């Protein structure tokens, strides 16, 4: 194994702590008799546990060794994989080196662990290559990653040579990309002082635009802008504003479910992270995806100045915003920043001689969103339509329609008034009540 791993070129920078590298060191010491049996077994078990932990995180099954190697291939970002990202393999000399690496991975896929198992009296590798995972809820692992890895892993296991291996892997890069951006559709960020880190969101909302009842014109404006963005033609930043509970955030979240396969990715950030916007953009601007930076419930109080960072990034900085990035924000305020009557008064107030200039500065942030979509509180008729439609999708709800509407009217009086959110909460309550009666 260590001889094979040492010949990797494009995939050589795996990191010294990578499982494959650690196992290669162990096999080298075993072959050269540089370590005693107890030490070798302990070191092997350490890496086996890491493989099991990885398998639990991503829901791997059947042949964990091959799943792991496949995971390495589709997450390693190097000059070849990034070039093939969502483009596939082109013609070039680099393919010669890629096929050399794939020839090595082809052999690693079929690596014979029997010698070391017999010598050390262990069977962990046999178990790993014939694994049966415990069923778990998809909320507890990266299901989308798991499915992609396992499908590709089974195909690679059947590959006859490095040429087939090459075709399969590069086709995967063309369809999905590489690394965490290829395997995941939405991300948050954190910055602990050592730069930003992207955190994949495992359990994303499964909502689709068709799940949103009403607001057809609003959805049309949103999808037209997003589809233009995905086609690579000019598109605008979007502000979705209006009353609470009307589905603004849900519409934005639905976009990654609708257009994930077209290369759309989403990065959710919060107001206190606006200082990191420049670094976020620098990290993703050269990737072959389209990124929506999503800011939910955006608003600023009078004394908050974070909006200045956002203004500079959206439009107005020295460096132009890359073509593969847009900013979508939701807000209950049309102009985002709290205004006071003093903002409209040109008389001196707290040291600022021209207060109207201050107001213009505040309003200029909202003006930098080229598309502004209004979501008003639904009419009572639309509220009833939403309730009826949501009830149809819940087979456990079997009560009469007239009773359903009467109950919905009573519910909204006590729970925040008419809105899509109120309708959803009401349906959740009714389904829970009906399910309880059925089970008892």
N, C-alpha and C positions, 0 to 999 in steps of 0.2 A: 504493500500500500504506500509506504513512504517513497519508494522509487517512482511510482505513478504520480503522486501528488507533487513531487519535486520537479516534474517536467511540465507542469501547467504554466502557461504563459499569460494569456489574457485573463484567466481566472486565478492568477497566482496570488493576488493581494486579498486573501481571505481573512487575514488577521491571525496573529499567533495563537489566539485563544479559541479559534474556530474548532468545532468538534472534529472535523476531518483532519486538521493539522495536529491536534492532540493525539488522535488515534494513530496517525502516521508516526509520531514520535514513539508511541508505545510499541508499535509493531517493529520499528527499527531497533529499539532496545531489546525486544524479544529475540529478533533475528541475530543480533550481535551479542546476545547474552550479557547485556550491561545492567540488568536489574534482576532481583530475585523474584520468585513466583508470587509471594505475598504482595510485594510492591506493584507488580504488573496487574494483578487482579484488582487491587484497590483503585489503581488509575483507570482501568477499563470500566469498572463500575461507576466511577465518577462521570465518565463520558456517556455511559448508558443512561444514567439518570438524567443527564442533560437532554439526551434524545427523547426520553419519555416525557420530560417537561415540555419540550417543543411540540411533541405529538399531542399532548393534552391541550396546549394553547391553541393549536390549529386543527385539532380534530383529525389527525392522521390515523390511518388504519391499514391493516393487511401487511404491507412490507414497509416498516418504518425507515429502514436504511435507504431504500429507493426513494421514499417520500422525502427524506432529508436531503439527498443529493439533488432531487428535482427542485426542492425549495432553494438550495444554493444557486442553481442555475438561473432561476427566475428572479432572484433578489439581488444578485451581484451586479453592481453598476460599474461597468468598465467601458473603455472606448468602443468596443464592439457592440455590447448590449445596448448602450445609449444611442448608437447610430442606427441600430435595428429597431429601436423603440417605435412602435406604431407605423413603421415603414417596411419592416421585414428585411430580408437579406438582399443586398445589392451586389453588383459585380465589383470585386476588388481583391487585392492581395491579402487583405486581412482575413479573408475567408479561409486561406490556407492555414493560418495560425489557429483560427477558430476550430477548424476540423481536427487539428492536432489535439486541442483540448477536449473536444467531444469524443475523440477516440479513447482518451484516458478515462473520461466519465463513463463511456460505454463499458470499459473493462471494470471500473469500480462498481457499476451496477451489478456485475456478476461476480463480485469478489468472493472468494472461498474462505470462509472463516473457520473451517473445520480443523485446520492444523493447530491454530492457537487455542481453540476450545478444547481439543483433545489433550494438548500439552499442559494446560492449566486446570483442566477438570471443570470447565464452566459451560453453560449452554445459553448465555444471554443473547448472543448474536442470532442463534437459531430461533429464539423466541421473538426477537425484534423483526426478523424477516418473515415470520408467520404469526403476526399479531392480530388479536381481536380486541378492538377498543370497546370500552363500556359506553353505551348510548348516553348522550347528554343533551341538554337543552341547547338550541342554537344560540341562545343568549350568552352562553358560557364559553363560546369559542368562536374563532373567525371562520364562519361557515363558508363564505364566498371564497376565501383563500383555500380552505380545505378541499373544496370541490375541484377547484382549478388544479391544485397540486396533484390530487389523486388521479384525475383523468389523464393529465400529462404523464405522470409517473408510470401508469399502466401502458401507455403507448410507447414510452421510452424503453420499458422492459422488453418490449417485443421488437425493438429496432434491430435490424440485421447488422448494421455497421454505422460508422460515424457519419456517413452521408445522409442516412435516414434520420439519425439523431439530429444532425444539423438542420434538416428541413423541418422537423417537428418543433425544435426549440425556437428557431427564427420565426416560424409561423405564430407561435405563442407570443413572441415579442411584438409581432405585427398586430395581433388582435388585442392584446392587453397591455403591452409595455413591459417594463422591468422595474424591480424594486418595490418599495412600499406604495409608490404612486400607481404602479401597474396592478397591484393586488387589492388595493383599497379605494373606496370612492370618496370618503370624507375624513377630515383631519381636524384636530385641535393643535395648538402649539403651547409650549411652555418654555420659559427662559429662566434658568436658575443662576444666571450670571456668566455662563460659559457659551452663550449663543443659543439660538432657538433650536428646539427639537420638535419634530412633527410626531404627533401621537395619533395613530389610526383610530377611528371611531368604529368599534366592532358592531354594535347593535344600533344601526341607523334606522330611522323611521321608514317603514315600508310604504308610506303614503304615495299614491299616484295622483296626477292631476284629475283623472276621471273620478277619483273619490271625492273631490271637492264639488259639492252641489251648488249651482248658481255661479255668479261672477264670471260668466263666459267671456265677456269683453276684456276683463282684467287678465284672465288666463291667456287669452289670445295675444295680447300685447306682450306679456311675459315670454311666451314661447316663441313669438316671432323674433324678438330681440336675441333670445338665447340661441335659436337656430342660425341666425345670421352670424353670431359669434362663433359657433361651431364650424360654419362654412368658411371662416376666415375673412369675411367681409366686415366692413365697419359696423360696430355695435356700441351701445351706450351702457354706462353704469345705470343701475336701476334703483329707485327708491319706491318702496311699497309703503304707503302711509294710510292712516285712517283709524277707524274705531277698533277697540280691543276685541279679540275673539273672532275676527272675521276671516281668518285663514291666510293671512299674509305670510307668516313663517312657514306654514304647511305647504303653500304653493312653491316657495323657494326650495324647501327640502325635497319636494317631489321631483324637482328638475334632475337631481343626481340619479334618481331611479329611472327616469324617462330616458336620460341621455348618457348614462354611464358608459355604455358600449361604444358611444361615439367619441369618447375621450374626455368627457366632462368630469372634473374633480372639484371638490368644495373644501375650502379651508375656513373654519368658523373661528372668529376672533372676538375678543371682548374689548371694551373701551380702554381698559388699562393697558392693553397690548398694542395700542396704536404706535407706540415708539418702535415696535418691532416690524412695522409694515415694510420698511425699506429692505430689511434683511430677508423677510419672507419673499418679497418680489425678486430679490437677487438670487434666491435659491431655486425658484421654480421657473424663471423667465426663459431658460433655454431648454426646458423639457417639452416633449412633444405631446402635451395635453393642453386642454383649455381649463383654466382655473377660475372659479368664482370665489372671491373672498366675501364671506357672508357675515354680516353684522346684524344681529337680531336686537330689536327693541332699542334702536339708536336714538339717543337724545342727550342734551347737555343742559345742565343748570347754568345760571348766569355767570357764575364764577369759575366754571370749568373751562380749561383751555386745550384739552386734548384734541378738539376739533381742528386745531391748526395743523397737527400732524396728518390728519386725514385729508385736509384740503390740499396739502402739498403733494401727497401721493396721487390723489385723484387727478389733479390738473394744476399745474403751476410750478412744479419743481423743475430743476435744470434737466434731469433725466426724464424722458418721456415714459409713460406707462407702457410696458410691453404689450404686444398684440394678443398674447395668450392669457391675459388677466383682465377680469372685470370685477367691479365691486357692486354687490347687491345688498341693500340694507332695508330693514323694516323699522317703522316708527309710528307712534301714535300722533306725532307732531308733523305737520306738513313742512315746517321750516327748521325742524330738528333742535333748535336752540331756543331756550326760554327767552321771551322778550318781555320787557316792561314798558310802561308808558314813558318812562324816562329815556328809553332808547329812541323814542320818536321826537324828543325835545332837543332842539339845537342849543338850548341854554346850558351853561356850565353845570355839570353835576358830578360831584366827586372827582374834580380835577380834569375831566374830559370836556374840552370846550365844544367840540362838534359831536354830539351824541348820535346824530343821524349817520355819521360815518361809521360809528360802532355798529349800528343796526345793519348797515349795508355789508359790513364784514361778516356779521353773523349769518345773514340771509344768503351770502355767496356760497356757503357750503351746500345748501340744498340745491342751488342752481347748477352745481357741477354734476348732478345726476341728470343725464340726458333724457331719461325716461322716468316719469313720476306716475305711479298707478294708484288710484284711490280705491280703498275698500271701505264702503259705508256699512253701517248697521243694516242688516237685511230687513225687508218689510215683513210683516207678520205672515203674509202668504208664503214668502220664500222660506221663512223660518219653519212653517208647517211642511213645506216641500222637503226641506233638509231632514226633518224628523222622519217623515214617511220613507224617504230614500235610505236613510241609515238603518231604519227598522227592517227594511226588506233584506238587508245584508246580514241580519242577525237571525238565523233560523230558530233560535230559542224564544224569540219574541212572537207570541201568537195572539196577542190581545186585539180586540176590535179597533179599527182605525179611528173611529169617533172617540172612543175612550182614550186612545193613544194621544190624540191631539188635545183633548181636555186635560189630560195629565201633564202634557208638555207646557200648556199655558199656565197651569198652576206652578210647575217647576220653575219656569223662567221668572215668575214674580218674586220668588224667594232666592234665586241664584244668579243675580247679576243682569237680568234682562235678556232681550232677544239678541242672539248671536249664534254663529256656527259652533263656537266652543260650548255654549250652553246646551245646544242641541246634542252635541256629542256626549257631554256629561250626563244628560238626561237619558240617552240611549244606553250608556254604560250602567246606569242605575237600574233601568227597567230590565235589562238582560240579566243583571245579577239577581234581581228580585224573582224573575221568572225561572231562572235556573235553580234557585233555592227551592221554589215550590215544586219543581219537577223532581228534584232529588229527595224531597222529604214527603 
